[in-house]
Amino acid sequence: MVKQIELAFPRLKGAEWSVTSKPDDLYNCIAWAADQTTNWWWPVGSDETHWPEGVPRVVTLEAFREVFATLGYVLCAGDELEPGFNKIAVFANDQGVPKHAARQLASGRWTSKLGKMEDIEHALHDLSGTEYGSVALIMKRPVVTSPGARE
């Protein structure tokens, strides 16, 4: 599977990255970036795709920005690690059509769900290319902790 992933994402070849899950077709990259693993998140498709109530069901950067805004995210400028914040990145092709989302880990590295394939840990821009385009939006929200949770 590593070879297949590196063929789809040539910047991963020779880079530091790792597979962190088995393939799973229950959730996709948008759900994974939203920290959800029980639904496939996408604005169009079957009746079984999840999309937050009130957000237009269109494949635009604005709609994807609105989706993450429903989770408390706001636009920000940089992809660097900021203590006290969670970050997500939305990738889009040259026409501005969203193709992928990734979530930043506490280490500063990023995690992505590759369609129905595995989740991986990677450097953010190592997924840029023909498959997902490039990073078009970076958003952040304060880290949400439950009472009594350790950070």
C-alpha positions as CSV (number, residue, x, y, z in Angstrom):
1,M,0.0,0.0,0.0
2,V,2.9,2.4,0.7
3,K,3.9,2.2,-3.0
4,Q,0.3,3.0,-4.1
5,I,0.2,6.0,-1.7
6,E,3.6,7.3,-2.9
7,L,2.4,7.0,-6.6
8,A,-0.7,9.1,-5.8
9,F,1.3,11.6,-3.7
10,P,4.9,11.8,-5.2
11,R,6.1,14.3,-2.6
12,L,5.8,11.6,0.1
13,K,8.5,9.5,-1.6
14,G,11.6,10.0,0.5
15,A,9.7,12.2,3.0
16,E,9.0,11.3,6.6
17,W,5.5,9.9,6.8
18,S,3.7,6.9,8.2
19,V,0.4,5.0,7.9
20,T,-1.6,5.3,11.1
21,S,-4.7,3.2,10.4
22,K,-6.2,0.5,8.3
23,P,-8.3,1.4,5.2
24,D,-11.9,2.4,6.2
25,D,-14.7,3.5,3.9
26,L,-17.0,4.8,6.8
27,Y,-15.3,8.2,6.9
28,N,-13.3,10.5,4.7
29,C,-10.8,13.3,5.0
30,I,-13.3,16.0,5.8
31,A,-14.8,13.9,8.6
32,W,-11.3,13.1,9.8
33,A,-10.3,16.7,9.9
34,A,-13.4,17.4,11.8
35,D,-12.3,14.7,14.3
36,Q,-15.3,12.4,13.3
37,T,-15.1,8.8,12.2
38,T,-18.8,7.8,12.0
39,N,-19.8,9.5,8.8
40,W,-18.6,10.4,5.3
41,W,-18.7,14.2,5.1
42,W,-19.3,15.7,1.6
43,P,-21.8,18.2,0.3
44,V,-23.1,16.2,-2.6
45,G,-23.6,12.5,-3.2
46,S,-25.7,9.8,-1.6
47,D,-28.3,10.4,1.1
48,E,-25.8,8.9,3.5
49,T,-23.2,11.7,3.3
50,H,-23.2,14.0,6.3
51,W,-23.1,17.8,5.9
52,P,-23.8,20.2,8.8
53,E,-27.3,21.7,8.8
54,G,-27.5,25.2,7.3
55,V,-24.3,24.9,5.2
56,P,-24.9,25.1,1.4
57,R,-24.4,21.6,-0.2
58,V,-21.9,22.9,-2.8
59,V,-18.3,22.0,-3.4
60,T,-16.8,25.5,-2.9
61,L,-14.1,26.8,-0.5
62,E,-16.7,29.1,1.1
63,A,-19.0,26.1,1.9
64,F,-16.0,24.2,3.4
65,R,-15.0,27.2,5.4
66,E,-18.6,27.4,6.7
67,V,-18.5,23.7,7.6
68,F,-15.5,24.1,9.8
69,A,-16.9,27.4,11.2
70,T,-19.8,25.3,12.6
71,L,-17.1,23.5,14.6
72,G,-15.6,26.8,16.0
73,Y,-12.8,27.2,13.4
74,V,-11.9,30.7,12.1
75,L,-9.5,31.6,9.2
76,C,-5.9,32.1,10.1
77,A,-2.7,32.9,8.2
78,G,-0.2,30.3,9.1
79,D,0.2,26.5,9.3
80,E,2.7,26.6,12.2
81,L,1.9,25.0,15.5
82,E,0.2,27.3,17.9
83,P,-0.1,26.0,21.5
84,G,-3.7,26.1,22.6
85,F,-5.2,25.8,19.1
86,N,-6.3,23.0,16.8
87,K,-5.7,23.7,13.1
88,I,-7.2,22.2,9.9
89,A,-6.1,22.8,6.2
90,V,-8.4,22.6,3.2
91,F,-6.7,21.7,-0.1
92,A,-8.2,22.8,-3.5
93,N,-7.3,22.4,-7.1
94,D,-6.2,25.2,-9.5
95,Q,-9.9,26.1,-10.1
96,G,-10.5,26.5,-6.3
97,V,-12.5,23.3,-5.9
98,P,-12.0,21.7,-2.5
99,K,-10.4,18.2,-2.7
100,H,-9.0,17.3,0.7
101,A,-8.7,18.4,4.4
102,A,-6.0,17.6,7.0
103,R,-5.8,18.1,10.7
104,Q,-2.8,19.3,12.7
105,L,-1.5,17.0,15.4
106,A,-0.2,18.2,18.8
107,S,3.4,17.5,17.4
108,G,2.9,20.0,14.6
109,R,2.7,17.3,12.0
110,W,-0.5,16.7,10.1
111,T,-2.9,13.7,9.7
112,S,-5.0,12.9,6.7
113,K,-7.5,10.3,5.6
114,L,-6.8,9.3,2.0
115,G,-10.2,8.7,0.6
116,K,-11.3,5.1,1.5
117,M,-7.6,4.2,2.2
118,E,-5.6,4.7,5.3
119,D,-5.0,7.6,7.6
120,I,-1.4,8.9,7.4
121,E,0.8,11.3,9.4
122,H,2.8,13.7,7.2
123,A,4.2,17.2,6.6
124,L,1.4,19.4,5.4
125,H,2.6,20.3,1.9
126,D,3.7,16.7,1.1
127,L,0.2,16.0,-0.2
128,S,0.2,18.9,-2.6
129,G,0.1,17.9,-6.2
130,T,-2.3,16.8,-8.9
131,E,-4.5,14.6,-6.6
132,Y,-5.4,17.2,-4.0
133,G,-4.1,20.5,-5.3
134,S,-2.6,22.7,-2.7
135,V,-3.5,24.3,0.6
136,A,-6.2,26.9,0.1
137,L,-7.5,27.5,3.6
138,I,-6.0,27.3,7.1
139,M,-8.4,27.5,10.0
140,K,-7.9,27.3,13.8
141,R,-10.0,27.0,17.0
142,P,-9.1,26.9,20.6
143,V,-8.3,23.4,21.9
144,V,-11.5,22.0,23.4
145,T,-11.0,20.1,26.6
146,S,-13.5,18.5,28.8
147,P,-13.5,19.2,32.6
148,G,-10.8,17.1,34.2
149,A,-9.1,16.3,31.0
150,R,-5.3,16.3,30.9
151,E,-3.6,18.4,28.2
